[in-house]
Amino acid sequence: MLARGHSEMGHRVCVAALIDPAGGVFPFLDALEADGIRTARVSLPTRAYRKERAAVRALCLESKPDVVHTHGYRSDVVDAGVARSLGIPVVSTVHGFTGGGLRNRIYEWVQERAFRDFDAVVAVSQPIVDRLVGRRVARNRIRLIANAFDGAAAVLERRAARERLGLERDEFTVGWVGRLSAEKGADVLLEAIPLLTEPLAVAIVGGGPDAASLRERAERLGIGDQLRWLGVVPGAGALVAAFDVFVLSSRTEGIPIVLLEAAAAEVPIVATSVGGVPSMFPDGEIVQVPPDDPRAIAAAVDAVRADPEAAKRRARLARERVERDFAPRPWLERYEELYRSVAGRHGSIGEESARSSGANEGRGRLA
């Protein structure tokens, strides 16, 4: 959405992605290319850091961006310094921190130290701002820009979505979408299922490192026959209308896009009050519960089932909140303002090229 939106606003955009040299299908990049967005597929083994930096340097010299925008600790740590060495301003967006094991916490520590050298760091929620300040990232370099959502995206109606997911037409179904890893808390939802007053179906959409252990846990809990393990589903955001209630059981979050998708589809939501979730729906549009509390999740799901009219009213208000507060255009304009501000602090190679050629006057070059 960021790439498409700024392209439509007249900027030249290139999206670079490190991909597996073994090949495969990359729907994210394919969709961008179909929309006329330039992509750069950097095909290298995972730990070929020197070659990766050389490829990023060559891309910067060839495309001459005014700003490089990185996402994720690998590009923040490995690649951002290449752009800085060429005099190109660098911006990163921090979508959240997952915590987890010692190795991952070390990665996050290194990433947070790297942020001190960025021209700007975007946090998608206030708790992330607070964490970055606590890690000695300069406050005047941090911008709070919550995620946006394109409500115009095609959302299938309930019957079509259920058919696509292979769900029975009239079966009351709890939906869960995410990565099957500890920070997303799928295990907390599994622990909640035996506590429900009535059995119901639960559809789990997603894959991840905990998939096998979660299936084993479900069998130990005796709930295997209630679960539908649907795996990774392309375009899952368009299918959330298939669910009667959507559960987000995460232990940590930034501004979860999946909640915006569920709200846009007017699906009642039960979510843990972590990260930016409380600020997204501050007026009771969704039911919020404490993290790591299966009983609270079970009680909230039971309440949705017991009073569907109240749940529908909350869902309608959540949709209206998304349309009002998470519209793409203001979000794009805030990023554009940020890019212009960091590019204006020092001349980038893209600006020097534009001055010498006289071409593309007034158009930014974003990577």
N, C-alpha and C positions, 0 to 999 in steps of 0.2 A: 504494500500500500504506500509506503514511503517512496519507493522508487517510481512507481507508476504516477503517484500524485505530483512529484516534483518534475517528472518528465512532461506531464500535461501543463505544468506551470511555466515551461520553457527552458528548463535546465537540462544539461546533458548529464546523464546518469550512467554509471557502469557498476554492476554488482559483481564482485569477485568472490569466488567460493573455492575452498580447498576440497577436492573430491578424490575419491578412491581411484587409483590408477587401474584397478581391476575392472572398472566400468560399472555399469548399472543404469537404473532409471532415476532421473532427478527431476521430479515433477515441478519443484519450486523454480528451478532454472528454466525448464521448458516453458512454463507459464509466462515467465518474464519475457523470454525471447519471442513468444507468440504475440505479446503486446508491444513488440518493437523496442524493448529495453535491452541495451547491450549487456552481455554477461562475459565474464572471464573465468574460464574453468581451469583452475590451477591443479593439475593432476600430478600428485606427488605422494610418496609413502608418508605415514603419520609422523615419523620423527626426522624427516629430511629438512631440518630447520634451515640450514645454510642455503639449500636450493630454494626453499620456500621464500626466504628473504630476498634472494636474487630475483626470483620471479616477480615478487611484489615491487621491487625496485624498478625492474624493466617495465612493468605495467604503469607505474607512476610516471616514469620518464616518457613513455609513449602517450599516455592519455592526458597528462598535465592537469591533474585535478586542482581545484581551489581548496577543497576540503576532502579529507579522508575520514570516513565514519566507520568505526569498528564495532562489532557486536560479539561478545563472548571472550572468555579469558585467553584462548589461544591467540586470536588476532590482536587482543589488547597487549599481550606480553611479547609475542614473537614478531608481529608485523608492524605495529604502530610506530616503533622506533625508526623503521625504514623511511616512512613518510616524513617524520620529523627531521631526519638527517638531510632531507632534500628541501627543507624549509616549508613543508606543507603543513598547515594546521590540522590537528587530529582531534576528533570528537568520538566519544564512546557513549553508548547507552547501556546502563546497568539494569538488566531485567529482573535481577534477583540473585540470591545466594542460596545454594542448596545444602551447604554444610556437609554432612556425611562423614566418611572416614578420614583418617589422618592425611592421606595423600591429597584428597580433594580440598581439605582445609588449608593445606600448604599452598596449593594452586591459588586459592582465593586470597591468601595472604600476599603472594607475589603479585597477583592482579591488582589488589588494592594499593600496593606500593607503586605500581606502574601508573595508576591514575594520577599521582601527584605531578606527573610530567605532561599530562594532557592539557590541551588548550581549553577544553570544556568536557564535563562529565554529566550526562543526563541520567537522573534517577527517576524511575517511573512511579515511585511512591515516597511519602514522607519518611517512613522507617528506613528506607534505603539512604535518603539524604542524611539522616541522623547517624547511620552507620559509617558513611563515608567521612563525615566530619570527625567522628570518633577515631577514624584511621588516618587523620591528619591530611586529608585532601582539602585544599584551600576552599573555603565556603564560597568565595566569589567566582570559582570555576564550576560550581555545581548548579545545575538547572533542574527544577522539578517539572517534568513534562509527562503526564500520565499517558498511557496507551490510548489509542483511538480505535474505533470500529466502524467499518463501512456497512451500515444497515441496509444498503441497497443490494448487498450480495444475495444471491438466490438462496432462500431457505425453503426446503421442501416442506410441504404440509405433512401432517402427522401420518396419514395412511401411506403415502409414497415413501416417507422416511423409514417407516417400519418395514415396508416391503424390501427396501434396499438393505436394511440390516438383518432381514430374516426373522423379525420378531412377530409373535402372534398378534393379530389385529386388536383384540380386546383385553389382553393381559396387562394388568397394572405393572408398570416397569420403572424401576429406578435406573437412571443412567449415570455412568461415571466415565470420564474421558481424561486421559493423561498418560504420562510416562510411568511405567510400573517400576518405580524406585522409591526409596524410603521417604524422601521429602514430600512426595505426593500423597502419602497416607492411604493407599488403597487397602492396606491391612486394617486400618481403623474402620473402614466401611465393612469389611468382612466380619470383624468382631461385632459390629452393630446388627448384622442380619439376624442372628439367633435371638436378639432381644426385641424384635418387632412383634407386635401383637398378632399379626397374621402373616403367613408366608407370602412372598411375592417374588417376582422375577427381577434380577439385577443384571444389567448389560454392562460389561467392562470393555471399553474401547481403548486400545493402546498396547504398546509392547515395551519391553525394557528388561533390565538385568534381574528383576525380582519376579519375573513371570512364573517360573517353575516353583519357587518357594511359596508364592501366593496360592497357586493351585493346590499345593500340598496342604497349606493352612486351611483352605476351604474344605477339603476332604476331612481333615481332623475335626472341623467345626460341624460337620454333617450338613453342609449347605451346598454341596456340589451340584445337586439337581436344580437349584434355584438360579445358578449363575450361567450367563451366556458370555463366554470368552470370545470376543469378536476380533481381537488382534488390531493391528494398525489398519485404519480405514481411511483412504484418501478422501479429502474433502469432508471430514467428519463434522466440521462446524455447520455444514448445511443440513445435517441430519438430526440435530438435537431435538427437533420437534417430535421425534419418535418417543421421547420419554415423558412419563407422567410427573416425574420429579427428577431434578438434576442435583447430584451431590458432589460437592468439592470438599474433600477431607484432608487437604494439604496441611503439612506442618510448617511450611514457609511458602510465601508467594510474593510477587511484586504486584502488578496489575494483571490478573489472569485473563487472557483473551477468551478462554473458554467460558468464563462467566458472562462476558459481553455477548457471546454467541447464544448462550442459553437464554439470556434475558431478551435478546432481540427476537427470539422464537417464542416468547411468552410462555416459557416453561417455568413452573415454580422451582425455586432454588433453595437448597440447604447448603450452607458453606461455613467452614471454619473461619473465625475472625482473626486471620493472620495477615501480616504484611499490609498491603494496600486495600484489602477487601473492605474493612469498615468504612473507608473514605469513599469507596465506589458507590455504595448504597446506604447512605447514612440515615434514611428515614423509614426503615423497616420494610423496604421493598423485597428483601430476601430474609430468610430465617438464618441468623448467625449463631453458631455454637462454638464452644471452646475447642481448641485442638486436642487430639489424643483423648477424645471422650466419646466412646462408642454409644453409651447410654443416651447422651444428648442427641446424637445423630438419629438413633432409633426413635426417640420421642418426637423429634421434629418431622421425620418421615411419616410416622403414625398420624401426626396432626394434619399434615397435608392430605392424607388419605381420608381422614375423618371429616374434614371441612374443605371440600374442593372449591367451594365458592370463594371463601376467604383467600385460598391459595391463588385462584385466578385473578382476584383483585390485586394482590401483591405482584403477580407476574405482569399484569398490565402496567402497573406503576413502574416496575423495573424496566420494561421496554421503553416507556416514555423517558425515563432517566437516561438510558443509553442514547436515545435519539437527541436528547437535549445537551448532555454533558460530554459525550464522547464522539462528536461529529468529526470527520476527517479534516475538513478544511481549516478550522482554527489550529488543529494539531500540526498540519503541514506548514502553516504560516509561522508557527512558533519555531519549528525546526529551521525554516528558511531564514528567519531573523537571527537565529543562533549561528548558522553557517556564515551569514554575512558579517556578523560581529567578529568571529574569530578570523575570518579571511582578511578583514580590514586591519587587523593588528600588525600584520607583516605581509609583505608581498610574497605570494606563492608563485611557483613556476607556472601555474596555469594563468595567473594574472599577467605575468611577464610575457607569456606567449600571446595573450589576447592583445596586449598593448602593441607588440611588434607586428602582428598580422592585421589588426583592425577588424578581425572577424568576430562574430558572435558577441557584439557589444551588448553589455548588460545581462548576458546569460552566464549563470554559474556552471561550474563543472564539478560534479559531486561523485565521489567513489564510495 
